[in-house]
Amino acid sequence: MRRILIACGASLVFYFVAFACLLDRPLTLGVLSARIEANLALGQTIQAPKLVILAGSNGPYSHRCETIAPVVGRPCINAGVAVGVGLDYLFTRWKPLLYPGDIVYLPLEEAQYTRLRATADLGPDASIMLRHDRTTLWTLPLRRQISALFASDLREAVMSVIETALADDGFHDPRADAIGGYNLLGDHVGHTAALASANWSALAGATPYHPTDAQITAGYGTVLVVDFLRWAGQHGVRVIGGLPTGFADSPISDDSVTVIRAIYRDHGAGFLELPNRSRYPRAAFFDTPDHLNEAAQISHSAAVAAALVRFRDRTPVPSP
């Protein structure tokens, strides 16, 4: 029995050391981590009142700080990454860089409100923190730390070896040629309508999933958003909620919009709702129902910027 226990303990130690210190996924998780760090690095350089956009990939694909900043009259950082990255991780990283007078715009995807706690705890940020950002990991609840320790499996190990070998061999990532890249403000650029033509059949057949108002109300993501709103209210940071972009022929229900609006307004935050509720024809999208193509991204951003102006000079209202 003693030998079995020692063997089990040794295997756990080997597992933890392997995933915390040796194995990495530079072509997938590394890309996400690099985007997060680039956005934070930009935030550290801006001391003047700024606008930060936080969301999933709807943030950089469908919103453009390059268009919004001149209209709202302040620096803008497009800090959205991907739906799978935990909101608690993003909020934790950004809080030290937010100051009184800053504005945070949250056009969150519907799925970000409804994610289960267990799913959120095992998102890609768990592996990112274990390998590259243990400082943040140790500030999160114990369950998050344990989840990060057990977030990887044999498939992760195999993919780590493959991705590391490709990266070390000078692998050219073809994604930039196929979908565009990012500018210095964090906006996704180059995802043109011409490139989107390859995705038209997939977009035409896509059926977006819309959670119910009850699922949004009960979602773990909603809990995290409310916690962030309370923190922002106590620190003079103005938060403005918004709706994600999506197909005009597949709208969010009125009940769900009502619930999302109430999340923000009930906690002293603003809520931006465009006349079209950020719904556009399928031809305006790039590759998913959350990603506008570049021309539509610019047009949508102009509308968002004009609407944000009315919030710009309002004083944050502390959460009760």
N, C-alpha and C positions, 0 to 999 in steps of 0.2 A: 504493500500500500504506500509506503514511504517513497519508493522509487517512482510509483505512478504519480504521486503528488509533485515530486521534484521535476519529473518530466513535463507535467502539465504547466507548472510554474515557469520552467525554462522556455517552453513553447510560447507562453504568453509574453515573456520578456522579449523573445526573438521577434514576435509579431509586432509589439509596440515599437521596438527599435527600428525594425525594417520600415514601417510606414511613417514613423515620425522623423527618421534621420536619413534613410537611404533611398527609398522608392519615391518617385515623383511622376507627375503626368504633365510635362511641359507644354504639350500641344492642346490640351483641353483645360484642365484646372489651372495650368500656368497662364493661359490666356486670360481667364477670368480674374485671376489674382493680379495680373499685370494691369488690367483695366481698373480694378478697384484702387490699386496703389497709385496709378497715374492720376485718377480723379482726386484722391486725397492729397497728393503732392501739389496739385494745382490749388486746392482749397487752402493749404498751408501758406501759400504765397499771397493770398488776398485778405487784407485787413479791413478794407472798406466794406460797407453793407453790400451783401451779395445775394444772388438767387441760386439756390441749389435744387435741381430736379432729381428726385429719387423715385425710382420705379423698377420694374423689370426691364426687359429689352424694349418694351414700348417707349421707355424714356429716350434712349439714344436714336432709335429708328424712326419714331414718329414725332419727336420734338427736336428743335434745333436752337441751341443757345446762341449760335452765330446770328440767327434772325431775331431772337427774343431780346438779347442784351441791349441793343441800341434803343429799342422801344421802351423798355422799362427803366433804362438809365442806370444800370448797375451791372457789375460783372456777373456772369452766369456760368455755372458748372453743371454739365449733364452727367449726373452720377448714377444713372440707372445701369444695371448690369444684366441680370437674368432673373426670371421668376423664381428659379430654384434657390437663389442665394437668400439666406435668411434675413428677414427684416430686422431681427434683433441684432444680427451681426452688423448690418449696414448702419443702423441707428447708433450702435455702440461706437463704431469707428468715426462717425461724423459728429457726434455730440461735442467733442473737444474743439472742433473747428467752427462751431456755430456760435455767433455772438448776438447780443441784443441788436435788433434792427435787421437781422438777416431774414430772408424769406425762404421757406422750403415748400416747393410745389410737389404734391404727391398724386400724380395721375396713375395710381396703382392698377394693375391688372386685377380682374375679379378673383382670379385664383389666389392672389396674394392675401386676400382677406380670409379665404376659407381653408387654407392649408391646415392639416392636422399638426398637432405639436410634435408627434413622433416623426412625421415626414419632414417637418422643418428642422428638427434636430439632426437629421441624417442627410441634409442637403450638401451640395458641393463645398459650401463654406466650412463644413466640419473637417473635411480632409485638408482644405487650404489652411485652416488654423493650426491643425496638428503638425503640418509640415513647415509652414512659413510664418505663422502668426500666433505662437503660443502665448504671447503677452496678452492678446485680447482674449484668447480662450480661457485663461485663468481668471478673468474678470466676470465670466458668464456663470450661470448656475451650475452646480455640480452635475446635474443630469446632462447638460451640454458637453461638459468635459468627458464624461463617460461615453456619451454617444460618439464623440470625435475619436476616442480610442478604438471603438469597434465599428467605425463607419466603412472600413475597407474589407475586401474579401480577396479570394484567389483571382478572380477576374481582374480586379484592380491591380494586383501584383503583376499579372501577365501584361496588361496594358501599359503599366509603368515601364516595364522593361522594353517594350516595343517603342513607346513614345520617346523614351530617353535615347535609345539607339538611333532613331530617326533624327532627333534634334542634334545629337552629337555628330551625325553624318552630314549635317548641313541641309536637312530636308527643307525644300521650298514649300511653304504653306500656300496652297492654291486658293484659299478662301478669299483673300483680298481681291484677286482677279474676278472671282465669281460673284461676290456680294458687296465689294467696297471695303472701306476701312473707317478709321476714326480721325477726327481732327483734334487739335490741342484742347478744345473745350469739352471733349467727351461725346460730341455728336457723331452719329454714324453718317458717313458721306459716301457718295459714289454708288448707292443702291438705286440706280436709275430705272426708269420705266423700260428701257431697252433690255437691261439685264433681267428685269422682272418678267419679261415675255416667256422665259423658260419655265416660269412657275404658274402661268395662267391656268393651265388645266387643273393643277392642284388647288389653286385658289377658287376656281369655279366649283369644285366639288367639296370644298371644306365646309364642315358644319360646326360652327363654334358652340362650345358648351357654356351655358349661363347658369351659375348657381342660383338657388332661390334666395329670397330675402332672409328667410330663416337661417339658411346656411351661412350667409354673410354675417348675420348677427351673432351666431354662435361660433364663428371661426376663430382659430387661434391667432391668425394674422390680425384680426380686428382687435384682439386684446393687446397685441404689440403696438398697433397704431394708436390706440387710446393711451397707453402708457407713454408713448412718445409725445402725444399732444399735451399731456399733463406736464411732462418735463419742459416742453417748449414754452408753455404758458408761464412757467415759473422762471424762465431764463430770458424772457423778452424776445423770443424767436417766433416770428409769424409763420404759421403753417396754413397752407391753402390746399384743400383736397381738390381732386378733379376726376374726370372719367377717362378711361383708356380709349384709344381709338379702336374702331371695329367696323364691321360690315353694316351698311345702312339697311340691308335686308334681313339682318339678324340683330335687332336692338336689345339692349338691356331692358328688362321689364321696369315699368313705372315703380313697382314696389321695391325693387332692388335699388333703383336710383334714390328713392326716398330714404332707404336705410343707410346707404353710403353717405348721402348728404347729412343725415342726422349724426353720424359718427363724428363728423367734423364740427358741425354747428353746435352740438350739445356739449362740446368740450372747448369752446372759445376759439375755434379755428374758422377760417373762411372756406367757401366752397365755390369753385369755378365751374359753371355749366354753360357751355356754348349752346346757341340755339339748335344746332343739329346734334347735340349730345355727343360730339366727336365721332359721328357715324359718317362713313363715306362709301361710294360705290366700290365694288370689288376691283375695278380697274385701277383704283388709286393705291392699291397695296402692292407690296413687294414679294413676300414669300409666306407670310402667315397673317391671320386676322388682326394681329397686334402691330404689324410693321407696315407703315405707309411707305410708298416709294419716295424717292428724294424730292420730286416736284411737289407731291402732296404733303410731304413732311414740312417743306418750307411754307406752303400755304396755310397748313394747320397751325404752325408755329406763329405765324403772323396774327392769326385770330386769337390764339392763346395769349400772346404778348399784349394785344390791345385790351383783352379782358383783365390781365394781371395788373394793368396800370391803375385800375380803380382800387386795388388792394395795397398798392405800393406804400402809401404814406399812412396807412392806418396803424394805430397803436395796438400791439398784441393784447388780447384780453386773457388774464390769468384763468386757468382752469379751476373750477370749484373744488 
